[in-house]
Amino acid sequence: MTKKFEDRMASAVKHLESEYASVRAGRANPGVLDKVTVDYYGVPTPINQVASVSVTEARTLSIRPWDRSLLKAITKAI
């Protein structure tokens, strides 16, 4: 009986952790861009699958697309 509620609570905690990961607070975090999708040849694709996202300084994210033609699409998505 309680197993069902434990599963739902675990799911709620996972969701809350993912929401907290996307909160901006002081330091740059690549997780902020997890929900950003880019139109990649007609398919909405997460930005971290078409480019490398890294923190270059404390408050700066660096996005380097693997396909140079995606620059415009990435800029539009952000």
Sequence and secondary structure as in RCSB ss.txt:
>XXXX:A:sequence
MTKKFEDRMASAVKHLESEYASVRAGRANPGVLDKVTVDYYGVPTPINQVASVSVTEARTLSIRPWDRSLLKAIT
KAI
>XXXX:A:secstr
 HHHHHHHHHHHHHHHHHHHHT   SS  GGGGTT EEEETTEEEEGGGTEEEEEEETTEEEEEESSGGGHHHHH
HH 
